[in-house]
Amino acid sequence: MSDKHLSSRFDLDLNLLSTRLLEMGGLVEAQISRAMEALNTFDLTLVEQVIEGEHRLNAMEIEIDEEVSNIIVRRQPTARDLRLLMAASKCITNLERTGDEARKIAKRTRRIAMESTARPVNIAEIKASGEMASHLLRRALDAFARMDATAAAQIVRDDETIDTEFRAFVLKLVTSMKEDPRTIQIGLDYLFIAKAIERIGDHATNIAEAIVYVVRGTDIRHEHRKQRESAGPRS
């Protein structure tokens, strides 16, 4: 078999892998969307859909990870191709964990919905951060599809906005619980949800960092935030 033919088959393997990863990403996006809609409406049907959808994501993680391992064994890739496969494995792990966070949001929402005596809490920051986290994940998946390190580096910077919203909500929540102890239980549930949303942003950032690693060959996971701001494709 010619080298050209082998290369074409390898490219096909990589393209199919990327397609499967993006398919999984689409399912995760849908999970987040349903979880946030359930939080807005207390629709328990949506809650159950999110919980059931987690099983499919778990199965996809195993299937795609096995395919990554098979490609490595069959093709013995090097350099950027090997980095892509390693990054793909990390990305699907982050996608599965993002699905876990969506499930956590759904389950806490169900608990809040079933607590008839719960005191109302202003969750504007949670809703805003939920939209930002979902958008961040969508951008990360788009950057992966295009292997766009510049867009990926911007995602790493933008995750700070979600962290800022989270800190603002925690401060407001603590104040509310001090002023009215009757909000403590529901406040803790919402705090759990806010933390899950923050983690979704973190997972999107992890995917973005993996993209920079593939394109540049540079691991930026533990760099100082100011150093991250200069991340982008090498000339």
N, C-alpha and C positions, 0 to 999 in steps of 0.2 A: 504494500500500500504506500502511495507516495506521501512525502512530507506535507504537500499541499492539501491532500485529502484528509490527513490526520488533523491538520490545522483547522480545516473547515468543520470537521466533526467536533473538535474541541470548542470552537466558536459557537456551534449550535448548542452544545451542552451548557455553556455559560449563559447564552441567551434564554434558554428554557429555564435555567435556575433563576435568573433575574425576573423572568415573568412570574414564576411561582412565588417569589418573595414579594413582588408588588401585589399579587393577588391576595396574599396573606395580609399585606398592609391595608388593602381595601377593606377587608373584613374587620380589621382592627378599627379602622376609621368609623365603620358602621356601628361597631360596638360602643365606641365613645359617643357617637351621635345619639344612639338610643338611650345610653345611660344618662346623658345630660338632659335629654327630652323628658325622661322619666323623672328626673330631679325637678324639672320645671312644672310638670303636670301631675306628679304622683300617680302615673299610669302603671299599675302593677303588671299589666300585660307586657309592657316594655321591659320591666324589670326581669320577668321570667325569660324573655327573649335574649337578654344579655347573658343571663346565667347559663342558658342552654347553648348559646353561641360559643361559650368558652371551650366546650368539648371539641368543637371543630378546630379551633385555633391550636389546642394542645396537639391534636393529631397532625396538623399541618407542620408544626414545629419539628416533630419527629421525622416526618416524611422528607422535608426539605433538608434537614440536617444529615439524614442518611444519604441523600443525593450528593451533598457537598463532600462527604467522606468518600463516596464511590468515585466521584470525579477526580479527587486527589489521588486515589489508588490507581485509577485507570490511566490518567494523563500525566501524573507526576509534574505538575506545573511549577514554574519558578517565577521570580520577580513579581511584576504587577499581577499576573494571573493568580499566583498563589496568594498575594495580598487580597485580591478580590474574593477569593473563596473563604479566606479567614474572616474577612469583614462581613461577608454574607452570613456566615454562621453566627457572628455576634449580633448582626441585625435581626435575624429571626428570633434570637433569644430575647432581645429587647422588645420586639413586637409581641411575643407571647406574654412577656411581663406587663406590657401596656394593656393587653387584654385582661390580665389579672386585675389591674387597677380599675378598669371599667366595671368589672364584676363587683369589686369592692364598693364602688359608687352606687351601683344598682342595689346591692344588699343593704347598704346603710339607708338608701332612699326608701326601701320597703319598710325598714324599721321605723323611720320617721313617719311614714304615711300611716302606719298602724298605731301610732301613739296619739290617741285622740286628745289627750290633755296637754300636748306639747305647746309651749309658748312660741310665738312666731319670732323668727330671727331674720334680720336683713342679710341676704346672701348675695348682694350685688357683685362683690369681689369674686365669689366662687363662680358665678355665671360668666363673668368677664374672663377669668383665668381659664375656665373650661374651654371657651371659644379660642383663646390664644393657644392653649396646648394642642387642641385639635388642628388648628392651622399650622402650628409648628411641625406636627407629625406629617401633615400633607406636604409641606415644603421639603421635609427631609426625604420623603419617598420620591418626590419629584427630582430632588438633587441626586438621589441614588440612580434613578432611571437615566439621568443625563451625565452621571459622574461629574457633577459640577462642584468642585472644591470651593469656589468662591461663594456660591450660595450656601454651601454647608458651613463654612466659617461664619457666615452671617447668622445662621441658626444658633450656633454656639453662643454668639454674643446676645442674641435676642431672648434666650432662655432666662436671662436675668430679670426680664420684665415680669414673667410668671412668678419668680421668686419674690419679687417686690410686692405683687398682689397678695401672695400667700402671707407674707409678714404683716401686711396691712390688715388682712382679715383676722389673723390671730390676735393682733393688738385690740381690734374692735371687739372680738369675741370675749377676750378676757375681761375687758371693761364691762361688757354686758352681763357676764356671769357674776361679776362682783356686785353689780347694781341690783340684779334680780336673780337670786339663786334658783328660781324655778326654770331658768333657761339652761342650767348646767348640763342636764342630760342631752337635750337636743343640740346644745352647743358642742358637746363632745362628738356627737354624730357628724355634725357639719365640719368639725375640725378634721375628722377622719377622712371625709370626702375631699376637703381642701388639700390635705396631704397627698391623697391619691392623684389629684390633678397635677400637683407639683411634680410628682414622680413621672407622670406621663410626659411632662416637659423634659425631664431628665433623660428619659429613654429616647425621645426624639433627638436630643443633643448627642447621646451616645451614637446614634445612627449617623448623625452628621460628622462626628469625629472619625468614625470608621471610613467615611467617604474621603475625607482629607488624607487618611492613612493610605487608602488605595491609590489615589491620584499622585500624592507627593512622596509617599513612602515615609512619612513623618507621623509619629504618634504624639498627638497633642493632648491626650487625656489629662495629664497632670501638670500641664503648663499653667503658669499664672494667667489670670484673665486678660491682662494687658498684652501678654505675649500671644494669646489666642487671636486678638484682634488683627494681628498681621498675617494670620493663616490664609493661604490661598495657593493656587497652582503655581508651581515653579515655571519659569520661562524656559 
